[in-house]
Amino acid sequence: MADAEADRTTSAETERAEHDLTVAQEAFDEVSLTLTFKALPRPVLDGLIKRFPPTEAQAEDGDAWNPETFPAALIAASHIERDDAGKAVEGMTEDDAQDLLDSWPVAESNALFAAAWQAQQIVRTSTVELGKD
């Protein structure tokens, strides 16, 4: 029996669509910003939270930190920047982070903070059952 996939030809329309997709992906990649975040040591994270306490009104609303100032500080503190050789270099400042938060649409600003916060929630312990000897 002949392999149906081996005999299949690609239509000109499919080839155009694949080309258009490649061009669109390259254009997207040129204007995209890739950010990497690290988990901070507990004392550093606790210090950031203490540095940006909520106002009385924010605390009454249940906030553990000031939602207007803490996100930029967390983003800057946990952001990792690397040079072309992969060496860690000075990264984003709090002002840089605040500029991103202020200039991006709300959903993207929220996603930026969520990415930095999620890095703080990574569990590094194993859940593998080791058994008993």
Secondary structure, 3 states (H helix, E strand, C coil): CCCCCCCCCCCHHHHHHHHHHHHHHHHHHHHCCCCEECCCCHHHHHHHHHHCCCCHHHHHCCCCCCCCCHHHHHHHHHEEEECCCCCEECCCCHHHHHHHHHHCCHHHHHHHHHHHHHHCCCCCCCCCCCCCC
